[in-house]
Amino acid sequence: MQSIIRKKRRVWGNRISRVFDNVLDRKFKERTENEVLVTDITYLPTKSGFLYLSAVQDLYNNEIVAWKIGERNDLELVMDTLHELTTKRNVYRSIIHSDQGFQYTSIKYHQKVEQLGMIGSHSRKGNCHDNACMETFFSQFKSE
């Protein structure tokens, strides 16, 4: 038996980013509709390459309330998903929680969250358990 040692990720300079406090703090249960929304991106392998799925889940009933698929894992995909969300739900004063991916720490995302009147929340750096709801959904989605 031999373990696989992953390569360390490179740091890409000192780009400007904004990180919200962890407002959610792993309190996933007993929520009302539109109170807490969690979001993330995952990759989907296909015969012609990868596609990327950006989704938003309402913790009230674990429903996926908005999603977009794109060929690139970029800020535009996340912003399109937020636009989809706002056409379906009233998000004013809703908490939107995500990991600290580059899309979610960008200034443009930060400004959009504030413009919509939402409360931003980020997981702690490198801690996937803080966004366990979305990670679990993606895991089940891929296995099914």
C-alpha positions in Angstrom: 0.0 0.0 0.0 1.3 3.4 -0.9 -0.2 6.8 -0.2 -0.7 9.5 -2.8 1.0 12.8 -2.0 -0.8 15.7 -3.5 1.2 18.6 -4.9 0.9 21.9 -3.0 -1.1 24.6 -4.7 0.7 27.6 -6.0 0.0 31.1 -4.7 -0.8 33.5 -7.4 0.6 36.8 -6.1 -1.2 39.2 -3.9 -4.4 39.9 -5.8 -7.0 42.0 -4.0 -9.8 40.0 -2.5 -12.6 40.5 0.0 -13.5 37.9 2.6 -16.8 38.0 4.6 -16.9 36.8 8.2 -18.2 33.2 8.7 -21.8 34.3 9.7 -23.2 30.8 9.1 -20.7 29.1 11.5 -21.9 25.6 10.6 -25.5 26.2 11.9 -27.2 24.4 9.0 -30.4 23.3 10.7 -33.8 24.9 11.6 -33.7 27.7 9.0 -36.6 29.5 7.3 -37.1 29.8 3.6 -34.6 32.2 2.0 -32.8 32.8 5.3 -29.6 31.0 4.4 -28.4 30.1 0.9 -25.2 28.2 0.3 -23.3 28.2 -3.0 -20.3 26.5 -4.7 -18.9 25.3 -8.0 -18.0 21.8 -9.0 -16.6 20.3 -12.2 -18.4 17.7 -14.3 -16.2 15.5 -16.5 -17.6 14.9 -20.0 -16.2 13.2 -23.1 -15.3 16.6 -24.6 -13.7 18.0 -21.4 -14.9 19.5 -18.2 -18.1 21.5 -17.6 -18.6 23.5 -14.4 -21.8 23.6 -12.3 -22.5 26.6 -10.1 -25.5 26.0 -7.8 -27.3 27.8 -4.9 -29.1 25.7 -2.2 -31.7 26.9 0.3 -31.0 25.4 3.7 -34.6 25.5 4.6 -35.5 22.4 2.5 -32.1 21.8 0.7 -33.7 22.8 -2.6 -31.4 23.9 -5.4 -33.0 27.3 -6.2 -30.6 28.4 -8.9 -27.9 26.8 -11.1 -25.9 27.4 -14.2 -23.5 25.3 -16.2 -20.5 26.8 -18.0 -17.4 25.8 -19.9 -15.2 27.9 -17.6 -14.8 28.1 -13.9 -14.9 31.9 -13.7 -16.6 34.9 -12.0 -19.0 35.2 -14.9 -20.5 31.8 -14.1 -21.0 32.8 -10.5 -22.6 36.2 -11.4 -24.9 34.4 -13.9 -26.0 32.1 -11.1 -26.7 35.0 -8.8 -28.8 36.7 -11.5 -30.7 33.4 -11.9 -31.3 33.4 -8.1 -32.6 36.9 -8.0 -35.2 36.2 -10.8 -36.6 33.4 -8.7 -36.3 34.6 -5.1 -36.4 37.7 -2.9 -32.9 37.6 -1.5 -32.9 40.8 0.5 -31.4 40.1 3.9 -30.6 36.5 3.0 -27.3 35.1 4.1 -25.3 33.7 1.1 -22.5 31.4 2.2 -19.6 30.1 0.1 -16.1 28.9 0.3 -13.2 31.3 -0.3 -12.8 30.5 -4.0 -11.4 33.3 -6.1 -14.8 34.0 -7.6 -16.4 34.5 -4.2 -13.6 36.7 -2.8 -13.6 39.0 -5.9 -14.5 42.7 -5.5 -17.2 42.4 -8.1 -18.9 39.5 -6.2 -18.6 41.4 -2.9 -20.2 44.5 -4.5 -23.1 42.5 -6.0 -23.9 40.8 -2.7 -24.0 44.2 -1.0 -26.1 45.7 -3.9 -28.7 42.9 -3.5 -28.9 43.6 0.2 -27.6 40.1 1.1 -25.4 39.2 4.0 -22.2 37.6 2.8 -20.5 34.7 4.6 -17.4 32.7 3.8 -16.0 29.4 5.1 -12.7 29.5 6.9 -9.8 29.1 4.5 -9.2 25.4 3.6 -12.1 24.1 5.7 -14.6 22.2 3.5 -16.7 21.3 6.5 -17.9 24.9 6.8 -19.7 24.4 3.4 -20.6 20.8 4.0 -24.2 21.2 2.7 -23.1 22.0 -0.9 -20.2 19.5 -0.8 -22.7 16.8 0.2 -25.1 17.8 -2.6 -22.4 17.7 -5.2 -21.1 14.4 -3.9 -24.5 12.8 -4.2 -25.2 14.4 -7.5 -22.0 13.0 -9.0 -22.6 9.5 -7.6 -26.2 9.3 -8.9 
